[in-house]
Each structure stands twice: as C-alpha cells, then as structure tokens.
Amino acid sequence: MKYLLVLSILFVSNFDFGHSQARAGQAAQNLCRNKQNGVFPHEEYCDYYYECDASGEAVIEACPNGLAFAGHKRGLVTNCDYPHRVGCPDGTRVMGQQPIGSDNCQWQYGVFPHATSCTRYWHCWNGTATIQQCPFSLLYNDVIHSCDWPDNVPDCQKHPICKDVPNGAVLIEKSCVRYWLCVGGYPRLQRCPAGLAFNPNTLRCELATTVQGCEPPPTTAAPDEEEESDANKPAANSRPQQQAPTPQQFRPSQSGVRLVGK
Ligand SMILES: *[C@@H]1O[C@H](CO)[C@@H](O)[C@H](O)[C@H]1NC(C)=O
C-alpha cells in the first residue's frame, strides 16, 4: 500500500507541468504522424490532451484548471469544457491537475454549490466567483451542476417558499390566480380554475367576484385570458397594495433568502 502511494505520487509529479507544453510519448507521436494540427484525448487524464503541432509533433496541453478536454474547437475555452458536460471521470480517466481554489471556487473554472443556500450557486471563471440564483421554485443540484426540481435535490428538500407552510397554499403577492402549493416542503406553481381567484384570507381558490381586488372586469373577455403572465410579473388585474398581508406572504422576487437550519 505504501509503495503504491509513493509510486502514484511520483507518477503524478511527472505530469505536474502546469500549462507548459511537454513532448508526448511514442503512442501520441504515432497518432500525430498522419494528422497535422489534430487534438487527441489523453489516456489517463481528462484535463490534459495531445495536440499535434504544424511539424507533426505531439505535445501535451493542459486545459484551464477545472475544465476537461472536449474536442477540437469544442467546449467553452481552448478545446475544453466542464467535466460533467464531457463525462469526466469516466471510469478510465480522471482529472490530473490539482484544483486551484479561491473564494467560493473549488477550481478556477466550474459551477459550485453555495455553502448555506439551496437556491443559489457559484459560477467560477478564471478563479472569480459570480453568484447565481435558481429561477422559480428550482434548487441547485450539484450532481448535474444546474438548477433542478426540488424532488431531485436530496440535500435541499425544503425550499424557502415553503419554510412557514411546508404543506399548504402560499400566496403569490401580485397574482390573483396563481399560488404556490407546498407539499412536504416542495413548492409547485398552481393556477386557480377559470372564474376563480386565490383568496389570501382563506388561502383557497374562490369565485373571483367574491375576492376583493380580483373581481373580473365588467366587460369580461374570456376568463382564461385574464392572466398569462409569469408569476413574478404583476398581472393586469393584480391585487391592490393596500390588501392586508397574510402571515404566509412570500415575495418570489425576494433575494437573500436562506434556508433555515441549513
Ligand atoms: C485570469 O486571471 C489572471 C489574473 O488573476 C490574468 O492574469 C489572466 O490573464 C486571466 N486569464 C484569462 C484566460 O482570462
């Protein structure tokens, strides 16, 4: 076991040439013999690749830290893309470079989870982190490195929308017909049936004519067309602001939301 460890350290240190070019082995040289200006995946490391230069010589190139070889002129930068988009690790190849971390970035390039929030995540580019916010009721899923349905994010099952009402209806402040339905902490966007409006006092869909501020206009068109806008946008027949707030009130556009106890 000890010998294996020593060997692997020696082996990795052979490849510790950072971004500088190095002459490749005989197999890669053979690949380049017939093909000029080609690129080939490295046998063991996703984040290195072979490039055939103009004279047909194979050199080893390193992807930007955190990215993996994607193919000739493919990927985000210089033949490289996010490892999860090119399928690395793949059972044979792994990342060979050491991660160069910085504030909120595990590698210089990549998409990484937020330490305390399930709805936010970090996008890192050349070591600089930019915060991102998942839209609607989605949560960040680190398995797929993007926003996903809450059901698919086992570590973040509770969404801030449902923190006060894990099971039940939650008002969307600016909408008369849409509301959140929380089930076990998962929010789902719901819509009242035609002719009904969400009553913030009873937290139910009721006849629109009986819900203050949501009465249908006198010259009624088809009731189905009264609100097609997004839940975050004010609807044409939005509630008047003087409406008494309810304890369950939640502003979907609110930023800086954090999960309780997470
Ligand atoms: C990355 O950032 C460093 C400074 O931190 C800068 O010198 C370098 O040019 C940047 N590289 C790219 C590809 O933007």
The ligand as an SDF file (V2000), in Angstrom:
LIG
                    3D

 14 14  0  0  0  0  0  0  0  0999 V2000
   -7.0080   35.0210  -15.3760 C   0  0  0  0  0  0  0  0  0  0  0  0
   -6.7520   35.9420  -14.3520 O   0  0  0  0  0  0  0  0  0  0  0  0
   -5.4030   36.3650  -14.2510 C   0  0  0  0  0  0  0  0  0  0  0  0
   -5.3090   37.3060  -13.0880 C   0  0  0  0  0  0  0  0  0  0  0  0
   -5.8220   36.7220  -11.9210 O   0  0  0  0  0  0  0  0  0  0  0  0
   -4.9800   37.0260  -15.5450 C   0  0  0  0  0  0  0  0  0  0  0  0
   -3.6150   37.3740  -15.4640 O   0  0  0  0  0  0  0  0  0  0  0  0
   -5.2010   36.0830  -16.7170 C   0  0  0  0  0  0  0  0  0  0  0  0
   -4.9170   36.7310  -17.9200 O   0  0  0  0  0  0  0  0  0  0  0  0
   -6.6390   35.5950  -16.7410 C   0  0  0  0  0  0  0  0  0  0  0  0
   -6.7880   34.6000  -17.7710 N   0  0  0  0  0  0  0  0  0  0  0  0
   -7.8350   34.5910  -18.5970 C   0  0  0  0  0  0  0  0  0  0  0  0
   -7.8300   33.4930  -19.6000 C   0  0  0  0  0  0  0  0  0  0  0  0
   -8.7250   35.3980  -18.5490 O   0  0  0  0  0  0  0  0  0  0  0  0
  1  2  1  0
  1 10  1  0
  2  3  1  0
  3  4  1  0
  3  6  1  0
  4  5  1  0
  6  7  1  0
  6  8  1  0
  8  9  1  0
  8 10  1  0
 10 11  1  0
 11 12  1  0
 12 13  1  0
 12 14  2  0
M  END
$$$$
